[in-house]
């Protein structure tokens, strides 16, 4: 059976319901979970994970973003699981994702896009090896059970502040307004469904999102 490494990024994990819905929707497709871990990503691991982009100007932001708060790291298994998960997630950039995809529904802006998923069998093999060796990810018999418990705990919540967050982001870009006030608005909304999340993680994620807003404002000038 094919396997894929899936990472629910901080913008999904810190919004507990969103992260749970990602897992639920993929499980509902019949895929199995063979490994499951909630963790903070060390900078060294983030740099290894994004090594292919190390010469690109956005590399520092990728590292900043994925290390800003905790993530959910999983290995899904199933027939054609790699393409199936990528189809469910939608286009990499939120603005290009179809409205019925996970990124279209819950992504915030550009690469603040909910989750990462392996793009080929070779990539999946390498990523799984990387995260087991350097991230402490372990295959276990109870991985899916723990994932389903996570879904049960958070998925039925009514909390969904995607549109409010998008509104703050788009208003900041359209009015070319960046700075402390925008970060505080992001923090306030991110904290509304962040059970068990440390304040410093919320602030770090808000700062990573704000960096994307600043980039968009600069592009618009």
Protein Blocks (a to p, Z undefined) as FASTA:
>chain_A
ZZddddddfklmmmmmlmmmmmmmmmmnopacfbdcdddddfklmmmmmmmmmmpmklmm
mmmmmmmpccdddddddehklmmmmmmnopfblklpcfkbmklmmmmbhjlnoiacdfbf
klmmmmmmmmmmmnopacdfklmmmmmmmmmmmmmpmbdcklmmmmmmmmmmmnopacjk
lmmmmmmmmmmmmghiafklmmmmmmmmmmmmmmmmmmmZZ
